[in-house]
Amino acid sequence: MIVLSYIAAYLAVVNIAGFLCMAVDKHKARRNKWRIPEATLFLFAVSGGSLGCLLGMRLFHHKTQKPRFYIGIPIIFAIHLLILVYFLFLAPLEFRIL
């Protein structure tokens, strides 16, 4: 169970970081300042922060006109959900996380 705690903590941190990156990038975009690279935003999403990035996109109306974001981030989130469902319910017993 301690491994599950580490996984939950990691996901919380990476989702908060992804959310904050969207907020900071939107703030900088409004002021025509140096921006966070799109690759960095995707890195946070792929590394487990897709929910934070998705919420940041929706809340701050950021990157909502770019197809690679308004299509890509929800697809990454759906893949993360499928992985979670697999490891919760479908994996062989020795690989289940609960």
CORQUIRA-V648575 format. One record per run of one state. SS is the DSSP state (H for helix, E for strand, L for the rest). FROM is the first residue (numbers start at 1). TO is the last residue. If there is no record, write none. Layout:
ss:SS from:FROM to:TO
ss:SS from:FROM to:TO
//
This chain:
ss:L from:1 to:1
ss:H from:2 to:30
ss:L from:31 to:37
ss:H from:38 to:60
ss:L from:61 to:66
ss:H from:67 to:70
ss:L from:71 to:71
ss:H from:72 to:90
ss:L from:91 to:92
ss:H from:93 to:95
ss:L from:96 to:98
//
